Amino acid sequence: MKIAFRLLHCAAALLLIAGTAQAGTASGGTGSSAAFPPAAPSLPCGSVDQVERTAPLCGGSYAITVTADAETAYWRRGDCAQAQERLRQTVMDLRQDASPQGRLQLASTLSTLGGVYRCLGNPGRAEQFYREALDLREEQLKPGDPDIAVSALNLGDCLRELRDYPGAEAFLLWASFMGQSSGPGKVCVSATAAHLLGRLYYDREEYGRALEYARKADALFREQTECGRLQPAVASTDLSLALLHTGSAREAESVSARAIAGLSALSAGARSELARALLVHAACLRKLHDSERAHADSLQARRILTDRGLSGETDQSAASEGLRPPPGSAALR
């Protein structure tokens, strides 16, 4: 029954997309410009602020809910292994609490633990925690609640990392459908869904569709402030990548410069994302035959990654013309 309910909403979302695409064609457009709610990455109100505090750790930028307890302090410091140990113990304790509040707290902690496992390079294990968190929220919350949408976003992006693209698309479309209704946090849900859908299509080398959704995410992020500052900057980097792959190097350079400015203003936790934005900007400059500035950006990215102990991947990443985001993260790690 639960699966049928999800499929029904995904089908409705797909019909909406098809209808908008037809309308675009009829009005002289290409028909490829979509129909999804404006996009921007993060979570519903309340969770969004927590996401901005924790997402940059371990080089990740995941749309995740987190608990504000002591266990996540380890993650905020970037110690994913210690966070994993403490969170697993918290999960064991919370499983003894059958109250509605306890079940929701368990779901939140499982979501955080899933993010930690992705940070540690184990998306398969993360998927199990994300699925359990989603089931708990569906049991305790009303249909369409932003926290349910957040769990769908978490799971969808995790499945993308596992290269289960049909499954990832289904959950991200479902989350996007939930984000279309009005209410607190729905703007961030819609935005995140479009951002992650763009990343999914980028991974599938469907660069036209990736650009379409990346533009939606970027536009929505720039119109509001409730989703924090990290995810909008990451979305700008992703937009510049899509532009670069579709032959718009000059616009890509401008957008990646904006991403660099936004990330430079954030805390040290966003440094890996800043390095990635610098590498993308360098690739744009090379396309524009500005090798001197491109070299300077590459050197700055190398210094950042060396400081974070990630220099082993710098040469490979900088040399890659595609600069494809590595699985599970928008950052180089």
C-alpha positions in Angstrom: 0.0 0.0 0.0 2.8 2.4 0.9 4.7 1.6 -2.3 1.5 2.1 -4.3 1.0 5.5 -2.7 4.5 6.6 -3.6 4.2 5.4 -7.2 0.9 7.3 -7.5 2.5 10.5 -6.5 5.5 9.9 -8.7 3.2 9.3 -11.7 1.4 12.5 -10.9 4.7 14.4 -10.9 5.7 12.8 -14.2 2.4 13.9 -15.7 3.0 17.4 -14.5 6.4 17.4 -16.1 5.0 16.2 -19.4 2.3 18.7 -19.4 4.6 21.6 -18.8 7.0 20.4 -21.5 4.1 20.3 -24.0 3.1 23.8 -23.0 6.7 24.9 -23.6 6.7 23.4 -27.0 3.4 24.9 -27.9 4.6 28.4 -26.9 7.6 28.1 -29.1 10.0 26.6 -26.6 12.0 23.5 -27.1 9.9 21.3 -24.8 13.0 20.5 -22.7 12.5 23.1 -20.1 10.7 21.1 -17.6 8.0 21.6 -15.1 9.3 21.0 -11.8 8.8 23.3 -8.8 11.6 25.7 -8.3 14.6 24.1 -6.8 17.0 24.6 -4.0 18.9 22.1 -1.8 18.3 21.6 1.9 15.5 20.6 4.2 12.4 21.9 5.8 12.6 24.8 8.2 14.2 23.7 11.5 16.2 21.0 9.8 17.7 23.5 7.3 19.8 25.3 9.8 21.1 22.1 11.2 22.1 20.9 7.8 24.2 24.0 7.1 26.1 23.4 10.3 26.9 19.7 9.6 26.8 19.2 5.8 30.3 20.5 5.1 32.0 17.9 7.3 34.0 15.1 5.8 33.9 16.9 2.5 30.2 16.0 2.0 27.2 18.1 1.1 24.2 15.9 1.9 20.6 16.9 2.3 20.2 15.4 5.7 18.4 15.9 9.0 20.5 15.8 12.1 19.8 15.7 15.8 21.2 18.5 17.9 22.6 16.2 20.5 26.2 15.7 21.6 26.8 12.8 19.3 26.7 15.0 16.2 29.4 17.3 17.7 31.9 14.7 16.5 30.6 15.0 13.0 30.8 18.8 13.1 34.5 18.4 13.9 34.9 16.1 10.9 35.5 12.9 13.0 33.1 10.6 11.1 34.4 7.4 12.7 33.7 8.8 16.2 30.4 10.1 15.1 29.5 6.6 13.8 30.3 4.9 17.1 28.3 7.4 19.2 25.3 7.5 16.8 25.1 3.7 16.7 24.8 3.6 20.5 22.2 6.4 20.4 20.2 4.4 17.8 20.3 1.3 20.1 19.0 3.4 23.0 16.2 5.0 21.0 14.9 1.7 19.8 13.7 1.1 23.3 11.5 4.2 23.1 8.1 3.4 21.5 6.6 6.8 22.0 5.8 8.9 18.9 8.5 11.4 19.9 11.0 8.6 20.4 10.2 7.2 17.0 10.8 10.5 15.3 14.0 11.1 17.3 15.1 7.6 16.1 14.3 8.6 12.5 16.3 11.8 12.8 19.3 9.9 14.3 19.1 7.2 11.6 19.2 10.0 9.0 22.3 11.4 10.5 23.9 8.0 10.8 23.2 7.4 7.1 25.0 10.6 6.3 28.0 9.5 8.3 28.1 6.1 6.5 28.1 8.0 3.2 30.9 10.2 4.5 32.8 7.0 5.3 32.3 5.6 1.8 29.6 3.1 2.6 26.5 4.2 0.7 25.0 0.7 0.8 24.8 0.7 4.5 23.6 4.3 4.5 20.7 3.2 2.2 19.4 0.9 5.0 19.3 3.7 7.5 17.7 6.1 5.1 15.0 3.6 4.3 14.2 2.9 8.0 14.1 6.6 8.7 11.6 7.1 5.8 9.4 4.3 7.1 9.4 5.7 10.6 8.4 9.2 9.4 5.6 7.8 7.2 4.3 6.0 10.2 4.3 9.0 12.5 3.7 12.0 10.3 1.0 13.2 7.9 1.4 12.5 4.2 3.5 15.2 2.5 5.2 16.3 5.7 8.5 18.1 4.9 10.5 15.6 7.0 9.1 12.7 4.9 10.2 14.6 1.8 13.6 15.1 3.3 14.0 11.3 3.9 13.0 10.8 0.2 15.7 13.3 -0.8 18.3 11.5 1.3 17.4 8.1 -0.1 17.2 9.3 -3.6 20.6 10.9 -3.6 22.1 7.8 -1.9 20.6 5.6 -4.6 22.2 8.0 -7.2 25.5 7.3 -5.6 24.8 3.6 -5.8 24.0 4.1 -9.5 20.5 2.9 -9.0 19.3 5.8 -11.3 15.7 4.6 -11.8 15.2 4.3 -8.0 16.9 7.6 -7.3 14.8 9.4 -9.9 11.6 7.9 -8.4 12.3 9.1 -4.8 13.5 12.5 -6.0 10.4 13.0 -8.1 8.3 12.0 -5.2 10.1 14.5 -2.9 9.6 17.2 -5.6 5.9 16.5 -5.8 5.6 16.8 -2.0 7.5 20.1 -2.2 4.9 21.7 -4.5 2.4 22.3 -1.8 2.6 25.4 0.3 3.9 25.4 3.8 7.0 25.9 5.9 10.1 24.3 4.4 8.4 23.3 1.1 10.5 25.8 -0.8 13.7 24.1 0.4 12.3 20.7 -0.4 11.4 21.7 -4.0 14.8 23.3 -4.4 16.7 20.4 -3.1 14.8 18.0 -5.3 15.6 20.0 -8.4 19.3 20.3 -7.4 19.6 16.6 -6.9 17.7 15.7 -10.0 20.1 17.9 -11.9 23.0 16.0 -10.4 21.3 12.7 -11.2 21.0 13.7 -14.9 24.6 15.0 -14.9 25.7 11.6 -13.7 23.7 9.9 -16.5 25.4 12.3 -19.0 22.1 13.9 -19.9 23.6 17.3 -19.8 20.7 19.2 -21.3 18.3 18.0 -18.5 21.0 18.5 -15.9 21.3 22.1 -17.0 17.5 22.6 -16.9 17.2 21.5 -13.3 20.4 23.2 -12.3 19.0 26.5 -13.5 15.8 25.9 -11.6 17.7 25.2 -8.4 20.0 28.2 -8.8 17.1 30.5 -9.5 15.1 29.5 -6.5 18.1 29.6 -4.2 18.8 33.2 -5.3 15.2 34.2 -4.6 15.0 33.2 -0.9 17.2 32.8 2.1 15.5 30.1 4.3 17.7 27.3 2.9 20.9 28.6 4.3 24.1 29.6 2.3 26.0 26.4 1.7 23.6 24.5 -0.6 23.0 27.5 -2.9 26.7 27.9 -3.4 27.1 24.2 -4.1 24.2 24.4 -6.6 26.0 27.2 -8.4 29.0 25.0 -8.8 26.8 22.3 -10.2 25.2 24.8 -12.6 28.6 25.9 -13.9 29.5 22.3 -14.6 26.3 21.7 -16.6 27.0 25.0 -18.5 30.5 23.9 -19.2 29.3 20.6 -20.6 26.8 22.3 -22.8 29.3 24.7 -24.4 28.5 27.9 -22.3 32.0 28.4 -20.9 31.7 32.1 -20.4 28.5 31.9 -18.4 29.9 28.9 -16.5 32.9 31.0 -15.5 30.6 33.7 -14.2 28.5 31.3 -12.2 31.5 29.4 -10.7 33.0 32.7 -9.7 29.8 33.4 -7.8 30.0 30.0 -6.2 33.6 30.8 -5.1 32.5 34.1 -3.5 29.7 32.4 -1.6 31.8 29.5 -0.4 34.7 31.8 0.6 32.3 33.5 3.1 31.5 30.3 4.9 33.3 28.5 7.7 36.3 26.2 7.3 33.9 23.3 7.0 33.1 24.3 3.4 36.7 24.3 2.2 36.4 21.1 0.2 33.5 22.6 -1.7 35.5 25.7 -2.2 38.3 23.7 -3.7 35.9 22.0 -6.1 34.5 25.3 -7.2 38.0 26.6 -7.8 38.8 23.6 -10.0 35.6 24.1 -12.0 36.4 27.7 -12.4 39.9 26.8 -13.6 38.4 24.4 -16.2 36.2 27.3 -17.4 39.2 29.6 -17.7 41.1 27.0 -19.7 38.2 26.8 -22.1 38.4 30.6 -22.4 42.2 30.4 -22.9 43.1 32.2 -19.7 45.7 29.7 -18.6 47.4 32.0 -16.0 44.3 32.5 -13.9 43.4 28.8 -14.4 46.7 27.8 -13.0 46.3 30.2 -10.0 42.9 28.6 -9.2 44.3 25.1 -9.4 47.1 25.9 -7.1 44.7 27.4 -4.5 42.5 24.3 -4.7 45.6 22.1 -4.3 46.6 24.0 -1.1 43.1 23.6 0.3 43.0 19.9 -0.4 46.5 19.4 0.9 45.5 21.1 4.2 42.5 18.7 4.4 44.7 15.7 3.6 43.1 15.1 0.2 45.9 16.1 -2.1 46.2 12.6 -3.5 43.0 13.2 -5.5 43.8 16.7 -6.6 45.9 16.0 -9.7 43.3 13.5 -11.0 40.5 15.9 -10.4 42.2 19.0 -11.8 43.2 17.1 -14.9 39.7 15.8 -15.6 37.9 17.8 -18.3 34.6 16.5 -17.0 35.2 17.4 -13.4 32.3 15.0 -12.6 31.2 15.2 -9.0 32.4 12.1 -7.2 29.7 9.7 -6.0 27.9 10.8 -2.9 29.2 14.3 -2.6 29.5 17.6 -4.4 33.0 17.9 -3.0 36.3 16.5 -4.0 37.3 14.1 -1.2 
